[in-house]
């Protein structure tokens, strides 16, 4: 793990229901006229999509500040103990796109984000 930035405990954790973990490609498949060849390859990036709920405006602002200030416009990676395929150990993540906030009213916000998990899934 190349980073020392830790996801703050005061920020929302991903909602466990409905998260998408499409993973990454683990093999190459080539189709020939006479046969199909499949071979293992180095695992590509493991992508995950998480949803969060901020309980108030202050938590939403803290999430925004973490992205823009701490992570340098979302470019740096960070450590978090988010569940991925049943594993809750600490893993390294980075945003693969800007997060998408949505106001739910009364100061609540829903946030969806796409992340690249830099910790290899096979090592968990």
Secondary structure, 3 states (H helix, E strand, C coil): CCCCCECCCCCCCCCCCCCEEEECCCEEEEECCCCEEEEECCCCCEEEEEEEEECCHHHHHHHHHHHHHHCCCCCCCEEECCCECCECCCEEEEECCCCEEEEEECCEEEEEEEEEECCCHHHC
